[in-house]
Amino acid sequence: MILRGQRVAGIILAAGASTRMGRTKQLLPLGEKTLIERVLMEALGSQLDRVVLVLGHRAVKIRDAVSPLCHEARLKIVDNRRFREGMSTSIITGLSAVENTHDHVMILLCDMPFLCRDLIDLLIRRYLESGLLIGAVRGKERPVHPMIFSRDLYPELLDLRGDMGARAILARYRDQLCLVDPEGPYDWRDIDTPEDYARVQQKQGPC
C-alpha cells in the first residue's frame, strides 16, 4: 500500500528517433503488442498515481498504437517538440506536467520490454519507506531504470541539458540513493540495436 500523501507520477520517455535501431523502436512488435504498448500497460497497471507519456519522433504513429489505452484517466500524453536536443528535454517536458501536483517522479524508458508492474510497485514502496531522495533498481554493476526522484531534486532535473539522463544527479547524491533488489530475475537491458531486438525476441513476458 502506497503511503498517503506521497503522490508518485511516472514519466515514460518515448520521444527518441531510434537512430541506432534504424527504425522506430517504440513500434517494434513483441508478441501481440508493440514495445511502447507493453511498457505503458505495465506502468498503468502499477500503483503510479499518474503516467505521463512523452512523445516526439513519429508521435502521431505512436499515439495511434496506444490509442486503446487512451481512455485511462491516469494517462497524460505530452509532445516534446525539442526531442532532437536529447533525453534531457523529454525529462523536462514530462516533469513539467506533474511538478506542481506530485511529490515524486519515476523515470521509465520506453525500450525496456521486461519492465513489470510488480517491480514498479516494489521500487515505489521501498523508496518511500527509506525516506531518501532517490530510488533505483540494483543492476549487476550499477543502478538501473526505473529510477525515482523526490521533489527536492526537481530543480536539478529541470536543469538537465543535452542528451543527458539523470545519472549525474545519482552520482551527486550517492548517499541519498535507495537501491532496490528485484524479487526475481530482471533483464534491465534496453533495446538500442537490431541485435538487441533479436535478443529480446527470444524471451517471453515482462520481468
C-alpha positions as CSV (number, residue, x, y, z in Angstrom):
1,M,0.0,0.0,0.0
2,I,1.4,3.4,-1.0
3,L,1.7,5.9,1.9
4,R,-1.0,8.5,2.0
5,G,0.1,12.0,0.7
6,Q,3.1,10.6,-1.3
7,R,1.9,11.0,-4.8
8,V,4.2,9.4,-7.4
9,A,4.0,10.1,-11.1
10,G,5.7,8.1,-13.8
11,I,7.3,9.6,-16.9
12,I,7.8,7.3,-19.9
13,L,10.5,8.6,-22.2
14,A,9.4,7.7,-25.7
15,A,10.4,10.7,-27.9
16,G,13.7,9.5,-29.4
17,A,14.4,8.8,-33.1
18,S,16.0,5.4,-32.6
19,T,18.9,6.2,-34.8
20,R,20.9,3.1,-33.8
21,M,18.0,0.8,-34.5
22,G,17.3,2.3,-37.9
23,R,13.5,2.2,-37.4
24,T,11.1,3.4,-34.7
25,K,11.8,1.0,-31.8
26,Q,8.7,2.2,-29.9
27,L,6.6,0.5,-32.6
28,L,8.6,-2.8,-32.8
29,P,6.3,-5.8,-32.3
30,L,7.0,-8.1,-29.3
31,G,4.4,-10.8,-29.1
32,E,1.0,-9.4,-29.7
33,K,1.9,-5.9,-28.6
34,T,4.4,-3.2,-29.6
35,L,7.2,-2.2,-27.3
36,I,5.6,1.0,-26.2
37,E,2.3,-0.8,-25.5
38,R,4.0,-3.3,-23.2
39,V,5.8,-0.6,-21.2
40,L,2.7,1.6,-21.0
41,M,0.4,-1.2,-19.9
42,E,2.8,-2.2,-17.1
43,A,3.0,1.4,-15.9
44,L,-0.8,1.8,-16.0
45,G,-1.2,-1.5,-14.1
46,S,1.1,-0.3,-11.3
47,Q,0.4,2.0,-8.3
48,L,1.8,5.1,-10.1
49,D,-0.7,7.9,-9.4
50,R,-0.2,9.4,-12.8
51,V,1.5,8.2,-16.0
52,V,3.0,10.8,-18.5
53,L,4.0,9.5,-21.9
54,V,6.4,11.8,-23.6
55,L,6.4,11.6,-27.4
56,G,8.4,13.3,-30.1
57,H,9.6,11.3,-33.2
58,R,6.7,9.8,-35.1
59,A,4.3,11.0,-32.3
60,V,1.2,10.5,-34.4
61,K,2.0,6.9,-35.2
62,I,2.8,6.1,-31.6
63,R,-0.4,7.8,-30.4
64,D,-2.3,5.5,-32.8
65,A,-0.5,2.5,-31.4
66,V,-1.5,3.3,-27.8
67,S,-5.0,4.5,-28.6
68,P,-6.7,1.6,-26.9
69,L,-5.1,2.7,-23.6
70,C,-6.0,6.4,-24.0
71,H,-9.2,6.0,-22.0
72,E,-7.2,5.5,-18.9
73,A,-7.8,8.6,-16.7
74,R,-4.3,8.4,-15.2
75,L,-2.6,8.7,-18.6
76,K,-1.4,12.0,-20.0
77,I,0.3,12.2,-23.3
78,V,2.6,15.2,-24.0
79,D,4.7,16.2,-27.0
80,N,8.3,17.2,-26.7
81,R,9.0,19.4,-29.7
82,R,12.6,19.7,-28.7
83,F,13.3,15.9,-28.7
84,R,16.2,16.2,-31.2
85,E,18.1,18.1,-28.5
86,G,18.4,15.0,-26.3
87,M,16.9,13.0,-23.5
88,S,17.1,15.9,-21.0
89,T,14.3,17.7,-22.9
90,S,12.0,14.7,-22.5
91,I,12.6,14.6,-18.8
92,I,11.9,18.3,-18.5
93,T,8.7,18.0,-20.7
94,G,7.4,15.1,-18.6
95,L,8.3,16.7,-15.3
96,S,6.7,20.0,-16.2
97,A,3.4,18.2,-16.5
98,V,3.4,16.9,-12.9
99,E,5.8,19.0,-10.9
100,N,3.0,21.0,-9.2
101,T,0.9,18.0,-8.3
102,H,3.2,15.1,-7.4
103,D,5.7,14.6,-4.7
104,H,7.9,12.2,-6.5
105,V,8.6,11.2,-10.1
106,M,9.7,7.9,-11.6
107,I,11.5,7.9,-14.9
108,L,10.9,4.9,-17.1
109,L,12.4,4.1,-20.5
110,C,10.2,3.0,-23.4
111,D,12.7,0.4,-24.6
112,M,12.8,-1.9,-21.6
113,P,10.5,-4.7,-22.6
114,F,10.9,-6.7,-19.4
115,L,9.8,-4.0,-17.0
116,C,6.8,-5.1,-15.0
117,R,4.3,-3.5,-12.7
118,D,5.4,-5.6,-9.7
119,L,8.9,-4.1,-9.9
120,I,7.5,-0.6,-10.2
121,D,5.4,-1.1,-7.1
122,L,8.3,-2.6,-5.2
123,L,10.5,0.3,-6.1
124,I,7.8,2.8,-5.0
125,R,7.3,1.1,-1.7
126,R,10.9,0.6,-0.7
127,Y,11.9,4.1,-1.8
128,L,9.1,5.8,0.2
129,E,9.9,3.7,3.2
130,S,13.6,4.7,3.0
131,G,13.0,8.5,3.2
132,L,15.9,9.0,0.8
133,L,15.9,11.4,-2.2
134,I,16.4,8.8,-5.0
135,G,15.4,5.2,-5.6
136,A,16.7,2.9,-8.3
137,V,16.8,-0.8,-9.2
138,R,20.0,-2.6,-8.4
139,G,21.6,-3.9,-11.6
140,K,24.7,-6.2,-11.7
141,E,27.2,-3.4,-11.6
142,R,25.2,-0.1,-11.2
143,P,21.8,1.4,-10.5
144,V,19.4,0.8,-13.4
145,H,16.0,2.1,-14.5
146,P,13.4,2.7,-13.4
147,M,14.5,5.5,-11.1
148,I,12.5,7.7,-8.8
149,F,13.3,11.2,-7.6
150,S,12.0,13.4,-4.8
151,R,10.5,16.8,-5.3
152,D,13.7,18.2,-3.7
153,L,15.5,17.2,-6.8
154,Y,13.1,18.7,-9.4
155,P,15.2,21.9,-9.9
156,E,18.2,19.7,-10.8
157,L,16.1,17.6,-13.2
158,L,14.8,20.7,-14.8
159,D,18.3,22.0,-15.2
160,L,19.5,19.0,-17.3
161,R,20.8,19.8,-20.8
162,G,21.6,17.9,-24.0
163,D,21.4,14.1,-24.4
164,M,21.9,13.6,-20.7
165,G,19.8,11.5,-18.4
166,A,19.7,11.7,-14.6
167,R,22.9,9.7,-13.9
168,A,24.9,12.8,-13.0
169,I,22.3,13.5,-10.2
170,L,22.7,10.0,-9.0
171,A,26.4,10.4,-8.7
172,R,26.0,13.7,-6.8
173,Y,23.6,12.1,-4.2
174,R,25.1,8.6,-3.7
175,D,24.4,8.9,0.0
176,Q,20.7,9.5,-0.7
177,L,20.2,6.6,-3.0
178,C,17.9,3.7,-2.1
179,L,18.9,0.6,-4.2
180,V,16.1,-2.0,-4.5
181,D,16.8,-5.6,-5.4
182,P,14.3,-7.2,-7.7
183,E,12.4,-10.1,-6.2
184,G,13.0,-12.3,-9.2
185,P,15.0,-12.3,-12.4
186,Y,15.1,-8.9,-14.1
187,D,16.6,-8.2,-17.5
188,W,17.1,-4.4,-17.3
189,R,18.8,-4.1,-20.7
190,D,17.2,-1.8,-23.1
191,I,16.8,-2.1,-26.9
192,D,19.1,0.1,-29.0
193,T,20.2,-2.0,-31.9
194,P,18.8,-4.7,-34.2
195,E,21.0,-7.2,-32.3
196,D,19.2,-6.1,-29.0
197,Y,15.9,-6.6,-30.7
198,A,16.8,-10.1,-31.8
199,R,17.9,-11.0,-28.3
200,V,14.6,-9.9,-26.6
201,Q,12.5,-11.7,-29.2
202,Q,13.9,-15.0,-27.7
203,K,12.4,-14.2,-24.3
204,Q,8.9,-14.2,-23.0
205,G,6.9,-11.9,-20.8
206,P,7.8,-8.9,-18.6
207,C,10.5,-9.1,-15.9
